[in-house]
Amino acid sequence: MRSRVMVYARIRNDDREAFERAYAEVTAKVKGTPGHVRDELLRHSTGSDVMPGAEAEPDPDGITSYILLSEWESREAFLAWERDEIHMQTTTPMRPYWAGRVRRHIYDVAHRLDG
């Protein structure tokens, strides 16, 4: 069963460009890892056309929220990579830019509509 891994990170605005370059470097190294399917980097959108009642909490001044989204063939494939020492070595370039605690969640794909 496919799984998605979402890592929530907050990055200082002054570090956004450097963080995004570091992310590109890391994803290039992860490509080809057994079980890895794809990666995406999502940056918090600050548009004003939000559905009433669904307003997102604003980021604190000077901080931008990101979601690092990856798809894996299975939860087990991701955990095998995460537990390997190469994981820490591979992701090191992004770590200096994290402003505070980073949260990681794994989601199993319950339903997928292709079309």
trRosetta pair geometry for C-beta under 8 A, 3 or more apart (Angstrom, degrees):
i j d omega theta_ij theta_ji phi_ij phi_ji
1 74 6.1 84 59 -118 55 81
1 75 7.5 6 79 -9 95 92
1 108 5.4 23 129 -161 128 108
1 109 6.4 -164 173 51 87 82
2 37 7.2 1 -138 -18 111 155
2 71 6.3 -6 -175 -171 113 98
2 72 7.0 156 -158 82 64 48
2 73 6.3 -68 -105 -149 66 27
2 74 7.1 -83 -102 -76 25 43
2 108 7.6 127 87 -160 48 58
2 109 4.4 10 80 13 97 133
2 112 7.6 31 51 -43 136 144
3 71 7.4 158 85 -155 44 52
3 72 5.0 -16 64 62 92 99
3 73 7.9 9 22 83 82 23
3 74 5.9 58 -3 -175 110 23
3 75 4.4 115 -59 -68 158 65
3 77 7.8 174 36 49 116 94
3 78 5.9 -98 85 -5 131 134
3 106 5.7 -1 179 -174 126 97
3 107 6.5 155 -161 81 72 44
3 108 5.3 -43 -102 -101 83 53
3 109 6.7 -140 -89 -12 28 81
4 69 6.4 -13 -172 -165 107 90
4 70 7.0 158 -157 81 58 43
4 71 5.6 -27 -101 -99 73 67
4 72 7.6 172 -89 19 24 77
4 106 7.5 157 82 -157 45 50
4 107 4.8 -13 60 62 93 100
4 109 6.6 92 -17 -63 97 87
5 68 7.9 -18 112 107 90 85
5 69 7.3 157 80 -153 54 41
5 70 4.8 -8 54 58 101 95
5 71 7.9 -166 17 -77 74 22
5 72 6.6 45 -15 -9 107 116
5 78 5.5 158 -50 -149 133 151
5 104 6.6 -7 -175 -167 98 97
5 105 7.3 164 -155 84 53 46
5 106 5.4 -21 -102 -103 76 71
5 107 7.7 -179 -82 22 29 71
6 67 5.5 -25 -160 -165 96 107
6 68 7.3 143 -158 72 42 54
6 69 5.6 -5 -104 -103 73 74
6 104 7.3 160 86 -152 49 48
6 105 4.9 -10 60 59 96 95
6 107 6.8 30 -4 -3 108 112
7 67 7.0 142 70 -161 48 52
7 68 4.1 -12 57 54 106 106
7 69 7.9 -153 25 -65 70 36
7 102 6.1 7 -178 174 99 109
7 103 7.1 166 -155 86 51 45
7 104 4.9 -13 -103 -101 79 80
7 105 8.0 -180 -78 22 37 62
8 65 7.0 -18 -166 -166 89 101
8 66 7.5 155 -154 83 43 53
8 67 5.9 -21 -97 -102 63 73
8 102 6.7 169 81 -161 56 59
8 103 4.5 0 49 57 107 96
8 104 7.7 -156 19 -71 70 35
8 105 7.7 35 -12 1 102 102
9 65 7.5 151 84 -155 43 55
9 66 5.0 -17 66 63 90 100
9 67 7.9 160 22 -91 73 26
9 68 6.6 34 3 -13 117 106
9 94 7.8 -49 -137 160 173 120
9 98 5.4 -87 -156 -119 111 93
9 102 4.9 -6 -96 -118 85 99
10 59 7.2 157 -136 -147 103 109
10 60 7.9 34 -163 33 140 104
10 63 5.0 2 -179 -175 109 120
10 64 7.2 156 -156 77 61 35
10 65 5.6 -32 -100 -98 73 64
10 66 7.5 171 -91 19 24 77
10 98 7.1 79 62 -164 59 64
10 99 4.6 -79 108 68 94 96
10 100 5.4 13 54 46 123 112
11 15 5.4 -125 178 86 96 105
11 16 5.8 117 118 -92 127 61
11 19 4.8 -50 -140 -30 147 171
11 63 7.0 140 71 -157 34 67
11 64 5.3 -27 65 64 88 87
11 65 7.9 154 19 -99 76 16
11 66 5.9 30 -4 -8 117 120
11 97 5.3 8 -133 151 102 104
11 98 6.9 -61 -90 -107 69 35
11 99 5.9 143 -121 1 17 103
12 15 4.6 71 66 13 90 109
12 16 7.8 -123 95 -40 48 69
12 62 6.0 -16 -148 155 77 91
12 63 6.2 -48 -102 -100 43 63
12 64 7.9 37 137 18 7 80
12 97 7.2 -130 31 -166 85 73
12 99 5.0 123 -45 -64 78 133
13 16 5.8 -15 -157 -27 42 114
13 62 5.3 -116 9 -160 110 47
13 63 6.7 -103 -34 -70 81 14
13 64 5.7 102 -89 -21 70 103
14 62 7.7 -9 -11 -162 90 91
15 18 5.2 -66 -162 52 67 110
15 19 5.2 72 138 -31 91 105
15 97 4.4 174 154 -140 136 101
15 99 7.8 159 41 -44 137 105
16 19 5.8 -60 -145 37 25 111
16 20 6.3 21 160 -16 64 108
16 43 7.8 55 -152 -126 116 133
16 64 5.8 35 -93 35 116 145
17 20 5.9 -56 -146 37 29 108
17 21 6.5 30 154 -17 63 105
18 21 5.7 -54 -150 36 32 112
18 22 6.3 33 151 -19 65 106
18 97 6.2 -180 97 -87 101 132
19 22 5.6 -55 -148 37 32 112
19 23 6.3 38 151 -24 65 103
19 66 7.5 -158 136 -22 137 159
19 94 6.4 64 -151 -143 76 78
19 97 4.0 -176 -87 140 102 164
20 23 5.4 -44 -146 31 35 117
20 24 6.6 38 153 -20 62 100
20 41 6.7 147 -128 126 81 159
21 24 5.7 -52 -153 34 34 112
21 25 6.5 36 148 -20 64 104
22 25 5.5 -52 -151 35 35 116
22 26 6.3 34 152 -19 67 105
22 93 4.0 -167 -153 135 100 101
22 94 4.6 157 127 -84 123 60
22 97 6.6 175 33 -1 149 135
23 26 5.7 -56 -148 37 31 110
23 27 6.3 25 157 -16 67 107
23 41 5.1 60 156 -83 154 147
23 68 6.9 -151 -134 -109 118 112
23 94 5.9 67 -75 -96 64 119
24 27 6.0 -54 -142 38 29 107
24 28 6.5 34 156 -23 62 105
25 28 6.0 -57 -154 31 27 112
25 29 6.9 21 151 -14 61 107
25 93 5.3 -28 84 83 133 166
26 29 5.8 -62 -157 37 34 109
26 30 6.3 28 151 -19 70 109
26 90 6.0 101 -147 155 84 82
26 91 5.6 52 -138 -112 135 53
26 93 5.8 -157 -57 54 96 111
26 94 5.8 -27 -33 -30 148 114
27 30 5.5 -54 -140 38 38 110
27 31 6.5 56 155 -38 65 93
27 39 4.5 -137 -128 66 120 152
27 41 7.9 -110 -42 -38 142 107
28 31 5.9 -37 -155 10 31 118
29 90 5.0 -168 112 -145 134 103
30 33 5.2 -46 -172 -8 63 128
30 36 5.8 -174 156 -142 94 164
30 39 6.7 80 79 -40 136 139
30 70 7.7 -65 140 -125 153 141
30 81 7.9 69 -144 -178 98 146
30 90 6.3 105 -70 167 81 143
31 36 7.0 -145 -121 110 29 136
32 36 7.2 8 52 60 19 123
33 36 4.1 65 67 -8 94 131
33 81 5.5 55 167 -110 138 137
34 77 6.4 -130 122 -150 77 106
34 80 7.7 -38 86 93 109 134
34 81 7.7 -178 64 -67 74 105
35 72 5.2 21 149 -166 96 94
35 73 4.4 -112 -147 30 69 107
35 74 6.4 -76 -147 37 118 77
35 76 7.8 -127 -128 91 153 68
35 77 2.4 -170 -160 -174 155 137
35 78 6.7 -136 129 -47 130 49
35 80 7.1 105 16 50 154 119
35 81 6.9 -147 66 -29 121 119
36 39 7.9 -13 -175 -43 111 93
36 70 7.0 -46 -145 -180 91 119
36 71 7.9 103 -169 85 53 57
36 72 6.0 -41 -105 -109 43 76
36 73 7.8 -52 -19 -10 13 87
36 77 7.3 -157 -47 144 49 121
36 81 7.1 59 -58 -57 104 163
37 70 7.7 138 54 173 77 73
37 71 4.0 -54 68 102 121 100
37 72 6.1 -170 3 -98 95 19
37 73 6.3 136 -49 -53 104 64
38 70 7.0 -174 95 -149 43 60
38 71 5.0 18 49 39 80 110
39 68 7.2 -19 -163 -176 103 83
39 69 6.9 144 -160 86 53 55
39 70 4.7 -19 -103 -102 77 85
39 71 7.7 -149 -70 17 37 70
40 68 7.9 163 85 -161 50 41
40 69 4.5 -13 62 66 95 106
40 70 7.6 -179 23 -77 62 42
41 66 6.3 -19 -172 -168 88 118
41 67 7.7 159 -159 82 42 52
41 68 5.9 -14 -109 -109 72 66
41 69 7.5 -174 -82 24 24 78
42 66 6.4 145 80 -163 57 62
42 67 4.2 -4 58 56 113 96
42 68 7.8 -154 26 -70 75 23
42 69 6.1 45 -9 -9 111 117
43 64 6.3 -7 -160 163 96 124
43 65 7.7 133 -162 87 49 53
43 66 5.6 -27 -102 -104 57 81
44 56 7.3 -167 -156 128 106 153
44 59 5.9 136 80 -44 163 123
44 64 5.8 -163 36 -170 109 75
44 65 4.1 70 -42 60 130 91
44 66 7.1 -98 -19 -70 81 39
46 58 7.8 55 -127 -131 97 86
46 59 8.0 -72 -86 14 109 107
47 50 7.1 147 97 -49 84 81
50 54 5.9 -148 170 85 96 87
50 55 5.2 94 121 -99 150 64
50 56 7.1 -134 -125 2 145 80
51 54 4.3 29 75 31 98 128
52 55 7.9 -10 -142 -35 32 92
59 63 4.9 -143 167 92 109 85
59 64 5.7 21 -172 -111 175 32
59 65 5.3 -158 -93 -16 115 93
60 63 4.7 37 65 29 86 126
63 99 5.6 -131 -120 83 108 152
70 78 7.5 138 102 -115 120 119
72 75 7.2 118 88 -81 128 23
72 77 4.9 -175 174 83 114 111
72 78 4.1 -131 -27 -55 173 99
72 81 8.0 -148 -117 18 135 131
73 77 4.9 62 55 1 92 159
74 77 4.7 105 56 -1 80 99
74 78 7.3 -145 95 0 48 83
75 78 5.9 -59 -157 38 34 109
75 79 6.2 28 152 -16 69 110
75 106 5.7 88 -128 165 99 139
75 108 6.3 -44 -48 -82 117 93
76 79 5.7 -56 -142 40 31 109
76 80 6.2 38 156 -26 65 104
77 80 5.8 -51 -150 30 29 113
77 81 6.8 23 153 -12 61 105
78 81 5.9 -62 -156 39 33 107
78 82 6.0 30 152 -20 71 111
78 106 6.6 168 87 -119 150 123
79 82 5.4 -53 -138 40 34 113
79 83 6.0 28 163 -15 68 110
79 106 8.0 -11 -59 -86 93 160
80 83 6.2 -61 -145 40 23 105
80 84 6.6 32 153 -32 59 106
81 84 5.7 -53 -151 22 32 116
81 86 7.6 -68 -160 78 71 104
81 87 5.8 120 149 -80 69 108
82 87 5.1 88 -140 -116 32 161
83 87 7.1 88 29 -1 14 143
84 87 5.4 120 69 -19 73 95
85 88 6.2 -49 -167 33 53 105
85 89 6.6 47 143 -13 74 109
86 89 5.4 -61 -148 45 42 113
86 90 5.6 43 155 -26 75 110
87 90 6.0 -59 -144 36 23 109
87 91 6.3 0 167 -1 62 114
88 91 6.4 -67 -138 46 25 96
88 92 6.6 54 158 -58 61 91
89 92 6.1 -31 -159 -14 28 119
91 94 5.7 -50 -177 34 74 111
91 95 6.7 88 132 -43 84 98
92 95 5.6 -48 -152 10 42 121
93 96 7.9 -53 -176 16 35 99
94 97 6.2 -74 -174 39 55 108
94 98 7.1 63 140 -43 82 96
95 98 6.0 -41 -156 3 44 115
98 102 5.4 -56 -145 -53 142 113
109 112 5.5 9 172 -50 126 110
